[in-house]
Amino acid sequence: LDEQPTTINGYILVLTPRNKLNAVIHSFAVSETAKGKGVGATLIEEACKVVSREPFESIMTHVRVDNPHAIARYKKSGFHIVGAKANYYEDGCDSVKCLRKL
């Protein structure tokens, strides 16, 4: 994603459990200096491309309810809010469950 190979602008960690229908975005971040430059959108799209080569029906993730920027990013990338979980995070914050069909 970057022409400067020593710079890490972001990452995405996707779990692909065996015998499951959904791949899971476990962790995702974009550096402050790379925000707004398309890095997040590119990481999500590339992850979806890789996962779609496997027999998964969808990709899902949980997002903190107090992170509207992340929720908006997932919505722009074709995810839909399909549920919520109370006290999902260690600090007691709730999450929304986002899902994208592949």
Buried (B, 14 or more C-beta within 10 A) or exposed (E): EEEEEEEEBBEBEBEBEEEEEBBBBEEBBBEEEBBEBEBBEBBBEEBBEBBBEEEBEBBBBBBBBEEEEBBEBBBEBBBEEEEEEEEBEEEEEBBBBBBBEB
